[in-house]
Amino acid sequence: MGMKGTKTKEKILQEAYLLFAAKGFKAVTMTDICEKTGLSRGGLYRYYSGTQQIFSDIISKEYAIDDRMENKESAVSILEDMLETMRHEIMEKESSLSLAIYEYANMGNEDFFIQVNEKARKRWVGLLNYGMDNGEFNDVDADQIADLILYYYQGLRMWSRVIPFETRQADHYVNVVKQILLDKEQQH
């Protein structure tokens, strides 16, 4: 796929993300995505066969940290970036895919989410081990802390759809993770 095709695909994913966040999974149609992106039906179908495929691509996107670890970037820096992204996602109710994820999973896509969850767990376990190996993180049980990070975050994302959050809830999340992983002088 050329540069133009890659940009078009990125635009589809960005605009579809907003639609899924606003309407859930079931209510979004390919026509909605065409209208939002300005693509013709044929143009959209050139990239995706349906909303399920688009949603799968959105959910499958990962935080790119493997390259950062290979380049010997600081584990604390990677953690800070990931936590800042998560803080933003917790506070941006309009950008939450929680409802869409729930709907999609209940359509017989549980195996897909098991795979997505396992990739996220492996990514976090990898970062935690990387940080401990470098002496940047406190010694912790990486499996336990990965679960805590993932499920605490997912709970906040889900609840942010139903009750108003102040920034302190997102700050608490970030601070708890830092308290577990970092020495006092590293927490800022």
C-alpha positions in Angstrom: 0.0 0.0 0.0 1.4 3.4 -1.0 1.6 6.5 1.1 -1.8 7.8 -0.1 -3.4 4.5 0.8 -1.8 4.4 4.2 -3.1 7.9 4.9 -6.6 7.0 3.7 -6.6 4.0 5.9 -5.4 6.0 8.9 -8.2 8.6 8.3 -10.8 5.8 8.1 -9.6 4.4 11.5 -9.5 7.9 13.1 -13.0 8.9 12.0 -14.5 5.4 12.7 -13.0 5.5 16.2 -14.9 8.7 16.9 -18.1 7.2 15.5 -17.8 4.0 17.6 -17.0 6.0 20.7 -20.1 8.2 20.2 -22.6 5.5 19.1 -21.3 2.2 20.2 -20.5 -0.6 17.8 -24.0 -1.8 16.7 -25.2 1.7 15.6 -22.3 2.5 13.2 -22.8 1.7 9.6 -20.5 1.8 6.6 -22.6 4.7 5.3 -21.8 6.6 8.5 -18.1 6.0 8.0 -18.4 7.1 4.3 -20.1 10.3 5.4 -17.6 11.0 8.1 -14.5 10.3 5.9 -15.9 11.7 2.6 -15.1 8.5 0.8 -17.5 6.8 -1.6 -18.8 3.3 -0.7 -16.4 1.8 -3.3 -13.5 3.8 -1.8 -14.2 2.6 1.7 -14.8 -1.0 0.6 -11.4 -0.9 -1.1 -9.9 -0.9 2.4 -12.5 -2.6 4.6 -15.2 -5.2 4.0 -17.3 -4.0 7.0 -17.5 -2.3 10.3 -16.3 -5.4 12.1 -13.0 -5.3 10.2 -12.6 -1.6 10.9 -13.3 -2.1 14.6 -10.9 -5.0 14.8 -8.1 -2.8 13.4 -8.9 0.0 15.8 -8.8 -2.4 18.8 -5.7 -4.2 17.6 -3.6 -1.0 17.5 -1.0 -1.1 20.2 1.2 1.3 22.0 4.5 1.0 20.1 7.0 0.3 22.8 9.1 -2.6 21.5 11.1 -0.2 19.3 11.6 2.1 22.2 13.0 -0.7 24.4 15.2 -1.9 21.6 16.6 1.6 21.3 17.4 1.5 25.1 15.0 4.3 25.9 14.4 4.9 29.6 11.7 2.6 31.0 10.5 5.5 33.1 10.0 7.7 30.0 8.0 4.9 28.2 5.9 4.4 31.3 5.3 8.2 31.6 4.1 8.4 28.0 1.8 5.3 28.3 0.3 6.6 31.6 -0.3 10.1 30.1 -2.1 8.5 27.1 -4.2 6.4 29.6 -4.9 9.5 31.7 -6.2 11.3 28.6 -8.3 8.3 27.6 -9.9 8.0 31.1 -10.9 11.7 31.1 -12.1 11.8 27.5 -15.5 10.2 27.9 -16.3 11.0 24.2 -13.3 8.9 23.1 -14.2 5.9 25.2 -14.8 2.7 23.2 -16.1 0.9 26.3 -19.7 0.6 25.0 -18.6 -0.5 21.5 -16.2 -3.1 23.0 -18.9 -4.5 25.1 -21.3 -4.7 22.2 -18.7 -6.2 19.9 -17.6 -8.8 22.5 -21.2 -9.9 23.0 -21.5 -10.7 19.3 -19.4 -13.8 19.6 -16.0 -12.0 19.5 -14.7 -13.1 22.9 -11.7 -14.9 21.4 -10.6 -11.7 19.7 -10.6 -9.8 23.0 -8.8 -12.6 24.7 -6.0 -12.2 22.1 -6.0 -8.4 22.4 -5.9 -8.6 26.2 -3.0 -11.1 26.1 -1.0 -8.8 23.8 -1.6 -5.9 26.2 -0.6 -8.1 29.1 2.6 -9.2 27.3 3.4 -5.6 26.4 3.1 -4.5 30.1 4.9 -7.5 31.4 7.7 -6.8 28.9 7.9 -3.1 30.0 7.9 -4.0 33.7 10.6 -6.6 33.3 12.6 -4.1 31.1 12.3 -1.5 33.8 13.3 -3.9 36.6 16.2 -5.3 34.6 17.5 -1.7 34.1 17.1 -0.9 37.8 14.5 1.8 37.0 11.5 0.1 38.5 11.0 -1.5 41.9 11.0 -5.3 42.0 7.4 -6.4 41.6 5.5 -9.4 40.3 5.2 -8.3 36.7 2.2 -10.6 36.0 0.3 -9.2 39.0 1.1 -5.6 38.3 0.2 -6.0 34.6 -3.2 -7.2 35.6 -3.7 -4.4 38.1 -2.7 -1.8 35.5 -4.9 -3.2 32.8 -8.0 -3.9 34.8 -7.9 -0.8 36.9 -7.6 1.2 33.7 -10.5 -0.7 32.0 -12.7 -0.2 35.0 -12.1 3.5 35.0 -12.7 3.7 31.2 -16.0 1.9 31.6 -17.2 4.0 34.6 -16.2 7.2 32.9 -19.0 6.5 30.4 -21.6 6.5 33.2 -20.5 8.9 35.9 -18.7 12.2 35.7 -15.0 12.0 36.6 -12.8 14.8 37.8 -9.2 14.8 36.9 -8.3 13.4 40.3 -9.6 9.9 39.4 -7.2 9.7 36.5 -4.5 11.3 38.6 -5.0 8.6 41.3 -4.6 5.9 38.7 -1.4 7.3 37.4 -0.1 8.0 40.9 -0.9 4.5 42.1 1.0 2.9 39.2 4.0 5.2 39.8 4.0 4.5 43.6 4.2 0.8 42.9 6.9 1.0 40.3 9.0 4.0 41.1 11.1 5.3 44.0 9.8 8.4 45.6 12.4 10.7 43.9 11.3 9.3 40.5 7.6 10.1 41.1 6.8 13.5 39.7 
